[in-house]
């Protein structure tokens, strides 16, 4: 698996983001639509695609959250390739990129009813924090943070 840095305008990234939105809609129905605004990626600092040959099979990006913290967004691995370490690779790449840009922490939000995602982030050293920003008071999501070393 190769990681390819790109931009938020890359059609492969945009196609994967549409797949992610469709998956969320299948899982959570109309409730998923309320997050459309917070999932915009026009202000991404970095975007990565996980590539298998010429095919983009996963993605993720980071955007500025606070002066020393970036937010990880839009992490997806195609369903048929999950549980093979690709998601870990995407998050590791994003963390390394954040660190190279001078950030000292990463935050993210994920669905409370997505135990597989929560387990992945906990395995990677993320810990629960109070919900931040537009997620404050939202009982459907949890927020997590990791200090970059």
Secondary structure, DSSP 8 states (H G I E B T S, - for coil): -EEEEE-TT-HHHHHHHHHHHHHHHHHHGGGGGGGTGGG--TTEEEEEEEEETTEEEEEEEEEEEETTEEEEEEEEE-GGG-SSSHHHHHHHHHHHHHHHTT--EEEEEEETT-HHHHHHHHHTT-EEE---GGGTT-TTEEEEEEE--
